[in-house]
Amino acid sequence: MPRISEPTVAEHRARQLRILLDAARSLVAEEGLEALSLAALARRVGLSRPGLYEYFRSRDDLVAAIVEEELPRWAALVEGSLDASADLSGKVESYVRTQLEVMTDGRHAAAVALVEHALAEPARERIRDGHAQLLRPLTAALAENGIPEPELRAELVQGIVDAAAKLAQRRPGETAAATIVDAAVAQAVRGLT
């Protein structure tokens, strides 16, 4: 039996899982999405591949675990930003700005890149369920303000956010990012007017 480094087996497994997920995020941030494999992760953390299979059965499981771990924190940031805004325009602006801040932040960059990874359906379903957490506060704000079809409208706002995040990644630089964020906010809040 392997040696454990924590008082209980459960605590040891939780710590090891955190180490694995942090190492996987670093691997993606440093070498790109294509570098993420179970073999590369095992080498990075000094764990045997069979030992790694105790945590992840496949690369898809690993990708889903990274994204699932990030989504609750991300959703809390989004919800907190909407709670701080008084009117609907402020809530939509907060949603767009917070989402783009998170999506372009280095800590979350790996999760954002991984969401776009071609995953098998079970892993995609797990991520879709978690991603729905991000839309709930905006959908609720839209519904509370009598906006018709709030789920659809929230998805459309998220589409603006996704497009802006891709543009920001293609056009690095603080000035370009600020211009893209401001344009995304204007589009989401006021449309073309």
Secondary structure, DSSP 8 states (H G I E B T S, - for coil): ----SSSSHHHHHHHHHHHHHHHHHHHHHHH-GGG--HHHHHHHHT--HHHHTTT-SSHHHHHHHHHHHHHHHHHHHHHHHHHT--SHHHHHHHHHHHHHHHHHSHHHHHHHHHHTS---HHHHHHHHHHHHHHHHHHHHHHHHTT-SSHHHHHHHHHHHHHHHHHHHHHS-SHHHHHHHHHHHHHHHHHTT-
